[in-house]
């Protein structure tokens, strides 16, 4: 059923391959550009403080011990930066910090994409974890309607990942724009390096979206075939 040759060849292996490539791209870009100082000599924390002052962002800064665990928590209004980003004046540090403030700007300007994703978040968050169990229950009970409910709930999770990709791309675009406006990108290397880091990061969201879509299609194919299945 779920671990049939079709699932293995058409869903699991492509998902693992793309995810591995995306993670490798992120690690490679970060390793390269975390070792190159930016021309402004700004650490990630410096970038954060400058953007808070210049744009009036109502957020606080904290640290997080996890490498590449940098994120903005909109519920608490906190931007958390890892030590390698907060303390080093590298091209990667500058780009990652600015990206997180791209998210801050999205929330403070009530981005429609953020609103759309927030609308489906409860279903994706709670229904997504139950969806596979509901599909399984429908399958073993030969109850196609129940199985389709599971597919629908999984579809909400897929829609969440689809919306996340343009949100991340937009946050990077906003971050690049703010760095340009603040004169932080003084050289072509600053600019190209920041873009390389942010492009690589976006690939992880492409991989997540791809994996979710493949799983959704597989589940839909599985359930649609239940009509001719005998108990």
Order of alpha helices (4+ residues) and beta strands (2+ residues): alpha-alpha-beta-beta-beta-alpha-alpha-alpha-alpha-alpha-alpha
